[in-house]
């Protein structure tokens, strides 16, 4: 999980802690400084959270104790007012910092992920103290509709994985844009199971808006190691299913590891409207050679 934060929050004296369901995370939060981050920002990273489809997330928000009343202060005697110095020129306003963005873990397929942020008050996690990094956020990670596929859709059930972030490229003609999904290969959850033993990425299906069938010009396929991309005509499921099919692919593990699948959309149609999930998010099934294994992955624009 990555949070874009103001660089002023990253100081030697700053202590940042994280809890998951009230329990401190195995690996503490840490700041990173990617070159692509906007000026004046750093990235706060939370890793090894271990969130899975079956992870239970507490529905009750943290209960913070009421603030203590301020201690009475004795009145101070009036002091003579020194002459006011000339007013300095006001500093230039800082560049606007984009709001914090919370991304779903790949395995959080059927849950919402809440995030509460605050400084250490000495009563962690009962009461955050005021700081430059305070707030709460929640993102829905459940699929937009129930799947009609009769196959094993658990993430990491096969070696084929869709990376979380979607990349954009110019289309082949003016006004076109390609939204690209990168595929990788990793060890499945159960390597000796029928799904874990998969060797071929046969096809991919996206949840996409049936009403925008004419808005996709083509689908680009570029296996790992290839120097050019080949294009397929779009294919759709029955009207009302909102399923865009990418077939045939038939990539081996070597071809899939670093392979790329791109949707070329026409002018006036963006990914936010084309994929039924909204929020610049797409859901896709990765089918193996038998068609009985189809892990479902959530991807989003960074």
C-alpha positions in Angstrom: 0.0 0.0 0.0 1.4 3.4 -1.0 0.3 6.9 0.3 1.4 10.1 -1.3 2.3 12.5 1.6 3.9 16.0 1.9 7.6 15.9 2.2 7.4 18.1 5.3 6.0 15.1 7.2 9.2 13.1 6.6 11.5 14.4 9.4 14.1 12.7 11.6 11.9 13.3 14.6 8.8 11.9 12.9 7.6 8.4 14.1 5.0 6.7 11.9 3.3 3.5 13.0 0.6 1.3 11.4 -1.9 -1.2 12.6 -4.1 -3.7 10.8 -7.3 -4.5 12.8 -5.7 -2.9 15.8 -2.5 -5.0 15.6 0.8 -3.5 14.6 1.9 -4.5 11.1 4.9 -6.9 10.8 6.9 -4.3 8.8 6.7 -0.7 9.9 5.9 2.1 7.5 8.8 3.8 5.7 9.3 6.7 3.3 10.5 6.4 -0.3 11.6 9.1 -2.7 10.7 8.0 -6.3 11.8 10.3 -9.0 8.3 10.3 -10.5 6.7 11.7 -7.3 5.4 15.3 -7.6 7.6 18.0 -6.2 7.2 18.4 -2.5 5.9 14.9 -1.9 7.2 11.6 -0.6 5.7 8.1 -0.7 4.8 6.4 2.6 4.9 2.6 2.0 3.2 -0.1 4.0 4.4 -3.6 3.0 3.8 -7.2 3.9 0.2 -6.5 5.1 -0.8 -10.1 4.3 -4.3 -9.1 3.2 -6.2 -11.9 1.4 -9.8 -12.5 0.3 -10.6 -14.2 3.6 -9.1 -11.4 5.7 -11.7 -10.0 8.1 -11.6 -6.2 8.4 -13.1 -4.7 11.5 -16.3 -2.8 10.6 -16.0 -0.6 13.7 -13.9 2.6 13.4 -11.3 3.2 16.2 -12.8 4.7 19.3 -10.8 7.7 20.3 -10.9 9.0 23.9 -12.3 12.5 24.4 -9.6 15.2 24.5 -8.4 16.3 28.0 -9.6 19.7 29.1 -6.8 22.3 28.9 -5.1 23.1 32.2 -5.9 26.6 33.6 -3.1 29.1 33.1 -2.5 31.9 35.6 -2.9 35.4 34.0 0.3 36.9 32.8 1.1 40.6 33.6 0.9 42.8 30.5 4.2 43.4 28.8 5.1 46.5 26.9 4.6 46.2 23.2 7.8 46.6 21.2 7.6 48.6 17.9 6.4 46.4 15.1 9.1 45.5 12.6 8.3 46.0 8.9 6.2 43.2 7.5 8.2 40.7 5.4 7.1 39.7 1.9 4.7 36.7 2.2 6.3 33.5 0.9 5.0 32.0 -2.4 2.3 29.5 -1.8 3.5 25.8 -2.0 2.7 23.8 -5.1 -0.6 21.9 -4.7 0.0 18.3 -3.5 -2.3 15.6 -4.9 -4.6 14.0 -2.4 -3.6 10.7 -0.8 -4.5 7.7 -2.8 -5.1 4.2 -1.3 -4.8 1.2 -3.7 -6.3 -2.2 -3.0 -4.0 -5.1 -2.5 -4.2 -7.6 -5.3 -5.6 -10.2 -2.9 -8.3 -8.0 -1.4 -10.9 -9.1 -3.9 -14.0 -9.2 -1.6 -13.4 -6.5 1.1 -13.1 -2.8 1.7 -9.8 -1.5 3.1 -10.0 1.3 5.7 -7.0 3.4 6.6 -6.6 5.6 9.7 -3.6 8.0 9.9 -2.3 10.0 12.8 0.7 10.9 14.8 1.8 8.9 17.9 0.0 10.3 21.0 1.5 7.8 23.5 -1.8 5.9 23.4 -1.4 4.3 20.0 -3.7 3.2 18.4 -6.3 4.7 20.7 -5.8 8.3 20.0 -3.9 10.0 17.2 -2.3 13.3 18.1 -2.5 16.3 15.7 0.1 16.3 13.0 0.7 17.2 9.4 -0.5 13.7 8.4 -3.9 13.0 9.9 -7.1 11.5 8.4 -8.9 8.4 7.4 -9.7 6.8 4.1 -11.6 3.7 2.8 -11.6 2.1 -0.6 -14.0 -0.6 -1.8 -12.1 -3.6 -3.2 -15.0 -5.9 -4.0 -15.8 -6.7 -7.7 -18.5 -4.5 -9.2 -20.9 -7.4 -10.1 -21.1 -11.1 -9.4 -19.1 -13.3 -11.7 -20.9 -15.6 -14.1 -17.8 -17.6 -14.8 -17.9 -21.2 -13.5 -14.1 -21.4 -12.7 -11.6 -20.9 -9.9 -11.3 -17.1 -9.6 -9.1 -16.9 -6.5 -6.0 -14.7 -7.0 -2.7 -16.5 -7.3 -4.5 -19.8 -8.1 -2.5 -20.0 -11.3 1.0 -18.7 -12.1 -0.4 -15.8 -14.2 -0.9 -12.4 -12.4 -2.1 -9.0 -13.7 0.0 -6.2 -12.2 -1.9 -3.6 -10.2 -1.1 -0.5 -12.2 -2.4 0.3 -15.7 -0.1 2.2 -18.1 -1.1 4.4 -21.0 0.4 4.7 -24.5 -0.5 6.7 -27.6 -2.9 4.9 -30.0 -2.0 4.1 -33.6 -4.0 7.1 -34.9 -4.6 10.6 -33.6 -7.1 10.7 -30.8 -6.7 7.1 -29.8 -5.2 6.0 -26.5 -4.1 2.6 -25.3 -4.5 1.4 -21.8 -2.1 -1.4 -21.1 -2.1 -4.2 -18.5 1.2 -5.9 -17.7 1.2 -9.6 -16.9 3.8 -11.4 -14.7 4.3 -15.0 -13.5 4.8 -16.0 -9.9 4.5 -19.2 -7.8 0.8 -20.1 -7.3 -0.7 -20.7 -3.9 -1.0 -24.4 -4.5 1.6 -25.4 -7.1 0.5 -29.1 -7.4 -3.2 -28.3 -7.8 -4.9 -28.4 -11.2 -4.9 -24.6 -11.4 -1.4 -24.2 -9.9 0.0 -26.6 -12.6 -1.2 -24.3 -15.4 1.3 -23.6 -18.2 -0.7 -21.5 -20.7 -2.5 -18.1 -20.5 -5.3 -18.9 -22.9 -7.5 -15.8 -22.9 -8.4 -12.8 -20.8 -11.8 -11.3 -20.1 -12.6 -7.7 -18.9 -15.6 -6.3 -17.1 -16.5 -3.5 -19.6 -19.6 -1.5 -20.5 -21.7 -3.2 -23.2 -22.9 0.2 -24.3 -19.4 1.2 -25.4 -18.8 -1.7 -27.7 -18.0 0.7 -30.6 -15.6 2.7 -28.5 -12.8 0.1 -28.6 -10.8 0.0 -31.9 -8.6 -3.0 -31.2 -6.8 -5.1 -28.6 -3.0 -5.2 -28.7 -0.9 -8.2 -27.6 2.8 -8.0 -26.9 4.4 -11.1 -25.4 7.6 -10.9 -23.4 10.6 -10.5 -25.7 8.6 -9.4 -28.7 9.5 -6.2 -30.6 6.1 -5.5 -32.1 2.5 -5.7 -31.0 -0.1 -7.6 -32.8 -3.7 -6.5 -32.8 -7.0 -8.4 -32.4 -10.5 -7.4 -33.1 -12.7 -7.0 -30.0 -15.0 -9.8 -29.1 -17.9 -9.5 -26.6 -20.1 -11.8 -24.5 -23.9 -11.8 -24.6 -25.5 -8.3 -24.3 -26.0 -7.5 -20.7 -23.0 -9.6 -19.4 -20.6 -6.6 -19.8 -17.7 -9.0 -20.8 -15.0 -8.0 -23.3 -13.0 -11.1 -24.5 -9.4 -11.2 -25.5 -8.9 -14.4 -27.4 -6.9 -16.3 -28.5 -3.7 -15.4 -26.5 -2.1 -18.8 -25.8 1.0 -17.5 -24.1 3.5 -19.8 -22.4 4.9 -18.8 -19.0 7.9 -17.3 -20.6 5.8 -15.2 -23.0 3.4 -14.1 -20.3 6.1 -13.0 -17.8 6.5 -9.4 -18.9 3.7 -9.6 -21.5 1.4 -6.7 -22.2 -2.3 -6.5 -23.2 -3.6 -3.1 -24.4 -7.1 -1.8 -25.0 -7.1 0.9 -27.7 -10.0 3.2 -27.0 -11.3 5.9 -29.4 -11.5 9.6 -28.8 -14.0 10.7 -26.1 -13.9 7.4 -24.3 -11.7 6.9 -21.2 -11.0 4.0 -19.0 -13.2 5.3 -16.2 -16.3 5.0 -18.4 -15.3 1.9 -20.4 -14.7 -0.4 -17.4 -17.8 -1.0 -15.3 -16.0 -0.5 -11.9 -15.4 3.2 -12.4 -12.7 5.0 -10.4 -10.2 4.3 -13.3 -10.3 0.7 -12.3 -10.7 -2.5 -14.4 -11.3 -6.1 -13.4 -9.9 -8.9 -15.5 -10.0 -12.7 -15.5 -6.9 -14.6 -16.6 -7.9 -18.0 -18.0 -5.6 -21.0 -18.2 -5.6 -23.7 -20.9 -8.4 -25.7 -19.4 -10.8 -22.7 -18.9 -11.5 -24.0 -15.3 -9.1 -21.6 -13.7 -9.6 -17.8 -14.0 -8.1 -15.7 -11.2 -9.7 -12.3 -11.0 -7.5 -9.2 -10.6 -8.2 -5.6 -9.9 -6.1 -3.0 -11.8 -6.1 0.8 -11.7 -4.5 3.8 -13.2 -1.7 5.2 -10.9 
